[in-house]
Amino acid sequence: MSKKEAYLLEKLIEIHFADPISSLKLTNDYMIMGTMMGRISLYDIPNQKIIVLSALNSENISDISYNDDENSFYVAVGDEEIKVYKTDNLGSENFQSINVYESDNKHTQNCENAYLLLSNESLFRIQLAQIDDGTLAIIDTDQEYELKYFNPKDNNRNYTGKLPMTNYSVPFDFDGENFLWVEFLKSGIRKICRANIPLMMTQKEVYKKELDKNCEIKHISHAKLLSDNKIFIVHSLNICEIRMLDKDFTLLERFTHKGEEVYAFDILYEDLNENNNIVNKNGGNIKAYKANIFNEQTINEYKNKEIIKIEENLANNINLGTYVENDQLRIKSDTNIKQTTIKDKSFDNRNLLIVTLDINGNINLYKNKSEVTLFNLYNIKDISQDIKDKQFFSMGYAYYIKSNLNYFCISSDHGCFIIKKNDIDNKSNNI
């Protein structure tokens, strides 16, 4: 009897030559991806169906977010517009458009140096300083930003202003409120920087931690904001760290990735409780359940927004519970759970799951200070030998991985590989 394969190829969403994937998003039922030439493709997981939402756009697909309450994808076409696709009416012509700028003239003025990041309810635009040709001079500069909400009812919460940066700055992340970047100064000095955009209107405070050229943190290739004032970084190719954004940039956890250079990662949390410990190790296999895995953006929005809303707007006699779907968190009435369940909810490093992808095709999982290799792309039998011979990551593109531990969406030189855990039934939607 042949050994059961732990992971299988569900689908390869192919791309055109020299049109790499530039953005990727995974929800319970859909994977959506965008490319540098502006192609937008969606994969319907339960029905195993590919839908081309847009074959070409005027700019690259710079970011994608998903709003669970609206069942809508927000797809950024460069810095020009946001296309909104509702999952109950998917089709190439079925979308709404949100302009990033007030006018075409404003777009023309800002397009070359604009960098756009999305949350599930807003867009953040930062104008990066233009570097003069033929000079390495590093200068301090104030750069224009805008935080704009998609819902017209939230327009009074839109924010504009300027951030103190340098002309050599690299943006990394935006969680709906906080913007994260690294800036370079003279003599090899770098700074890890974070700005809370809504608070900038009153406090004008920016967190900046200086890292000199002799410190243990070398080149930072990846960085992401975590909950509770923490950050995850990858430096020196494969050194992964969780640190506090405090005055000492305190190291909380560190691991050397099993394998060579980390090319991409994804952050998940699990819901730990006594009655339903949703991640079990069984012979090295990780089993996850749909109702208890969710991502970092959800945690930040949940802690920063929903708790405040609940405390301010709901009557004291209403009991609350939580309902969690993969990467989105909803609040609903539940007479069996007290309100303190939400207020006391804590997300710490015990809940943290880090999925990584390296140059050699390894997909690893880090949890509870331990790292395991789940599978390697070269060992997936249904991937053709011709593709394996050409290698997955030889073109030098930016690569992405999105996962809920049952499905893994991995961008490559050939397209997006959707890898499925072998004990998952598509039709049951148990993702």
C-alpha positions in Angstrom: 0.0 0.0 0.0 1.4 3.4 -1.0 2.0 6.0 1.6 -0.7 8.7 1.8 0.6 12.1 0.7 0.2 14.7 3.4 -0.1 17.6 0.9 -1.4 17.7 -2.6 -1.5 20.1 -5.5 -5.0 21.5 -5.7 -4.4 23.9 -8.6 -1.7 25.9 -10.4 -3.0 29.4 -11.5 -0.6 30.1 -14.3 0.8 33.6 -15.2 2.1 35.0 -18.4 5.8 35.3 -19.0 7.4 38.3 -17.3 4.1 39.2 -15.5 4.9 38.1 -11.9 2.4 38.0 -9.1 2.4 41.3 -7.1 -0.3 40.7 -4.6 -2.0 37.7 -3.0 -5.0 37.2 -0.6 -6.6 34.1 0.9 -10.0 33.8 2.6 -12.2 30.8 3.6 -13.6 30.3 0.1 -11.4 32.3 -2.3 -7.8 32.9 -3.3 -7.4 36.2 -5.3 -4.1 37.3 -6.9 -2.9 40.3 -8.9 0.0 40.7 -11.3 2.4 43.5 -12.4 0.5 43.9 -15.6 -2.8 44.3 -13.8 -4.3 40.8 -14.2 -6.7 39.9 -11.4 -7.6 36.2 -11.0 -9.8 34.5 -8.4 -9.9 30.9 -7.5 -13.2 29.6 -6.0 -12.0 26.9 -3.6 -15.3 25.0 -2.9 -16.1 24.9 -6.6 -12.5 24.6 -7.9 -13.1 27.3 -10.4 -10.8 30.0 -11.8 -12.4 33.4 -12.6 -10.4 36.1 -14.4 -11.8 39.3 -12.9 -9.6 41.6 -15.1 -7.2 40.6 -17.8 -5.3 43.9 -17.8 -5.2 47.2 -16.0 -3.3 50.4 -16.5 -1.1 49.8 -13.4 0.1 46.8 -11.4 -2.0 45.3 -8.6 -0.3 46.8 -5.6 -2.3 45.3 -2.7 -5.5 43.3 -1.9 -7.6 43.3 1.2 -10.9 41.6 2.2 -13.8 42.9 4.3 -15.6 40.1 5.9 -18.7 42.1 6.9 -19.2 43.3 3.3 -18.0 40.0 1.7 -15.9 42.3 -0.6 -12.4 42.2 -2.0 -10.6 45.6 -2.3 -8.0 45.5 -5.1 -5.6 48.4 -5.5 -4.7 49.1 -9.1 -1.3 50.9 -8.6 -2.2 54.2 -6.8 -5.0 55.0 -9.3 -8.1 53.2 -8.1 -9.5 50.6 -5.8 -11.7 48.0 -7.5 -14.3 46.5 -5.2 -15.5 42.9 -5.9 -18.4 41.4 -3.9 -18.3 37.7 -3.6 -22.0 37.3 -4.2 -21.7 38.8 -7.7 -18.3 37.9 -9.0 -17.5 38.7 -12.7 -15.2 40.7 -14.9 -17.7 43.6 -15.2 -19.1 43.4 -11.6 -17.1 45.8 -9.6 -17.3 49.3 -8.1 -14.4 51.7 -8.3 -13.0 54.0 -5.7 -10.6 56.8 -6.8 -7.5 57.2 -4.8 -7.1 60.8 -5.7 -9.5 63.7 -6.1 -8.5 64.4 -9.7 -6.4 62.9 -12.6 -4.0 65.9 -12.2 -3.3 64.9 -8.6 -2.7 61.3 -9.7 -0.2 62.5 -12.3 1.7 64.6 -9.8 2.0 61.8 -7.2 2.0 58.5 -9.2 5.7 58.0 -9.6 6.6 58.1 -5.9 3.3 56.8 -4.3 3.3 53.6 -2.3 -0.1 52.1 -1.4 -1.1 49.7 1.4 -4.6 48.4 2.2 -6.5 47.4 5.3 -9.9 45.9 5.2 -11.6 49.3 5.5 -9.0 51.8 4.3 -6.1 52.7 2.1 -2.9 54.2 3.2 -0.8 56.2 0.7 2.8 57.4 1.4 4.7 59.6 -1.0 8.3 58.3 -0.9 11.1 60.8 -1.5 12.6 60.8 -5.0 16.3 60.0 -5.0 18.4 62.2 -7.3 20.3 60.3 -9.9 24.1 60.2 -9.4 24.1 61.0 -5.7 24.1 58.9 -2.5 23.3 61.9 -0.3 20.9 61.0 2.5 18.7 63.8 3.6 15.8 64.2 6.1 12.5 65.0 4.5 8.8 65.3 5.4 6.7 63.0 3.2 3.0 63.4 2.5 0.6 60.7 3.6 -3.1 60.0 3.4 -5.3 57.5 5.3 -8.6 57.2 3.4 -11.6 55.1 4.4 -13.6 53.2 1.8 -17.0 53.7 3.4 -18.3 57.3 2.7 -19.7 57.4 6.2 -16.2 57.3 7.5 -14.9 60.2 5.4 -14.7 62.4 8.5 -12.0 60.1 9.7 -9.7 60.6 6.7 -6.3 61.8 7.7 -3.6 63.6 5.8 -0.3 65.0 7.0 3.5 64.5 6.7 5.9 62.0 8.2 9.5 62.6 9.1 11.5 60.2 7.0 14.7 60.1 4.9 15.0 59.9 1.1 16.2 56.3 1.6 13.2 54.7 3.3 11.6 51.2 2.7 7.9 50.7 3.6 6.9 47.4 5.1 3.5 47.2 6.6 0.2 48.9 7.5 -2.3 47.4 10.0 -5.1 49.8 9.6 -3.7 52.4 12.0 0.1 51.9 12.2 2.6 52.3 9.3 5.9 50.5 9.6 9.1 51.4 7.6 12.9 51.3 7.8 14.9 54.4 7.0 18.6 54.7 6.2 20.9 57.4 7.6 24.6 58.2 7.1 27.4 55.7 8.1 25.2 52.6 7.7 22.8 53.6 10.5 19.2 52.4 10.1 16.1 53.1 12.0 13.0 50.9 12.6 10.1 53.3 12.4 6.4 53.2 13.3 3.7 55.9 13.2 0.2 55.6 14.4 -1.5 57.6 11.7 -4.7 58.7 13.5 -2.7 59.8 16.6 -0.3 61.8 14.3 -3.1 64.4 14.1 -2.7 65.2 17.8 0.5 63.7 19.3 2.9 64.0 16.3 4.9 61.1 17.8 6.8 58.6 15.7 8.7 55.6 17.1 12.2 55.4 15.8 14.8 52.9 17.0 18.3 53.4 15.8 20.3 50.3 14.6 24.0 51.1 13.9 26.0 49.2 11.4 27.8 47.1 14.0 24.6 45.7 15.6 23.5 42.1 15.3 20.6 42.9 13.0 21.9 43.0 9.5 19.9 43.5 6.3 16.1 43.4 7.1 14.3 41.7 4.3 10.8 41.3 5.9 9.0 43.1 8.7 5.4 43.0 10.0 3.5 44.6 12.8 2.1 42.2 15.4 -0.4 42.8 18.2 0.6 44.2 21.6 3.3 46.5 20.3 5.4 43.7 18.8 7.1 43.2 15.5 8.3 40.2 13.4 11.4 40.7 11.3 13.6 38.6 9.1 17.2 39.7 8.8 20.5 38.3 7.7 18.6 36.1 5.1 17.1 33.6 7.6 17.2 35.0 11.1 13.6 35.4 12.4 12.8 37.5 15.4 9.9 38.8 17.5 10.7 42.1 19.2 9.0 44.8 21.2 8.7 48.2 19.8 10.1 49.8 23.0 13.1 51.9 23.7 15.4 48.8 23.8 13.8 47.0 20.8 13.6 44.1 23.2 14.2 40.6 21.8 11.4 38.2 22.7 12.0 35.2 20.5 14.5 34.3 17.8 14.9 31.3 15.6 17.2 30.5 12.6 14.9 29.4 9.8 15.4 25.7 8.8 16.7 26.3 5.3 18.3 29.1 3.4 16.9 32.6 2.6 13.3 33.3 3.7 11.4 34.4 0.6 8.0 35.0 2.1 6.0 34.4 5.3 2.5 34.6 6.7 1.3 35.3 10.2 -1.6 33.4 11.9 -3.0 33.1 15.4 -4.8 30.2 17.0 -7.6 30.5 19.5 -6.4 28.7 22.6 -8.9 27.5 25.2 -9.4 24.6 27.4 -12.3 23.0 25.5 -11.0 23.3 22.0 -7.3 23.3 21.5 -7.4 23.5 17.7 -3.8 22.7 16.8 -2.8 19.1 17.5 0.5 17.5 16.7 0.0 13.9 15.6 3.0 12.3 14.1 4.4 15.6 13.1 1.3 16.6 11.3 -0.5 19.9 12.1 -4.3 19.7 12.1 -6.1 23.1 12.1 -9.8 23.9 12.2 -11.6 26.6 10.2 -13.3 28.2 13.1 -10.1 29.0 15.1 -7.4 30.4 12.8 -7.3 34.1 12.0 -4.6 36.5 10.9 -2.8 39.4 12.4 -4.8 42.2 10.8 -7.9 40.8 12.4 -6.3 40.8 15.8 -5.3 44.4 15.6 -8.7 45.5 14.4 -10.4 43.4 17.0 -8.4 44.7 19.9 -8.2 48.4 18.8 -11.7 48.9 17.4 -14.2 46.2 18.3 -13.6 46.3 22.1 -14.0 50.1 22.1 -17.2 49.8 20.1 -18.6 47.1 22.3 -17.8 49.0 25.5 -19.2 52.2 24.3 -22.3 51.1 22.3 -23.7 47.9 23.8 -25.9 47.7 26.9 -24.6 46.1 30.0 -27.2 43.3 29.9 -26.1 42.0 26.5 -23.8 39.0 26.7 -21.2 38.5 23.9 -19.4 35.7 22.3 -16.9 35.4 19.4 -17.2 33.7 16.1 -14.0 33.3 14.2 -13.6 32.4 10.5 -10.1 31.8 9.2 -8.8 35.4 8.8 -11.7 37.5 9.9 -13.3 37.9 13.3 -17.0 38.7 13.9 -18.8 39.7 17.0 -22.3 38.2 17.6 -24.8 37.8 20.4 -24.3 34.7 22.5 -26.2 34.2 25.8 -23.8 31.5 27.0 -20.6 33.6 27.1 -20.1 36.6 29.3 -18.9 39.9 28.0 -15.6 39.5 29.9 -14.7 36.8 27.5 -14.0 39.4 24.8 -12.6 42.1 27.1 -10.1 39.6 28.7 -9.0 38.1 25.4 -5.2 38.0 25.1 -3.1 37.2 22.1 0.4 36.5 23.0 3.3 34.5 21.5 1.7 31.2 22.5 -1.0 31.9 19.9 1.4 33.0 17.2 1.9 30.8 14.1 4.5 31.8 11.5 4.4 30.1 8.1 7.6 30.6 6.0 8.7 29.9 2.5 12.4 29.7 1.5 14.4 29.7 -1.7 14.6 25.9 -1.7 10.8 25.4 -1.7 10.5 24.5 2.0 7.3 25.5 3.8 7.9 25.7 7.5 5.7 26.3 10.5 7.0 28.0 13.7 4.9 27.6 16.8 5.7 27.6 20.6 9.4 28.2 19.9 9.7 25.2 17.6 9.9 25.0 13.9 8.9 22.1 11.6 9.0 21.6 7.9 5.5 20.8 6.7 6.4 20.0 3.1 8.7 20.9 0.2 7.4 22.0 -3.2 9.9 19.7 -5.0 8.3 16.7 -3.2 4.7 17.4 -4.3 4.1 14.6 -6.8 1.4 16.4 -8.9 3.8 19.2 -9.8 5.4 18.4 -13.1 9.0 17.5 -13.3 9.5 20.1 -16.0 8.5 22.9 -13.6 10.7 21.5 -10.9 13.6 21.4 -13.3 13.1 25.1 -14.1 12.9 25.8 -10.4 10.3 27.8 -8.6 12.1 31.0 -7.6 14.9 31.6 -10.2 13.6 34.9 -11.7 14.2 37.1 -8.6 10.7 38.3 -8.2 9.0 39.2 -4.9 7.3 36.1 -3.7 4.2 35.5 -1.4 2.7 32.8 0.7 -0.8 32.9 2.3 -2.1 30.0 4.4 -4.7 28.9 6.9 -2.7 25.6 7.5 -5.2 23.6 5.3 -4.5 25.6 2.1 -1.2 27.1 1.1 -1.2 29.7 -1.7 2.4 30.2 -3.0 3.5 32.5 -5.7 6.3 31.4 -8.0 7.9 32.1 -11.4 5.2 29.9 -12.9 2.1 31.2 -11.2 0.3 30.5 -7.9 0.5 27.0 -6.5 -2.5 26.1 -4.3 -1.5 23.2 -2.1 -4.1 21.4 0.0 -3.7 19.4 3.1 -4.8 15.9 2.2 -7.5 15.4 4.8 -9.5 18.4 3.7 -12.7 18.0 1.7 -13.3 20.9 -0.7 -17.1 20.4 -0.7 -17.4 20.5 3.0 -15.7 24.0 3.1 -13.8 22.9 6.2 -10.9 25.2 5.6 
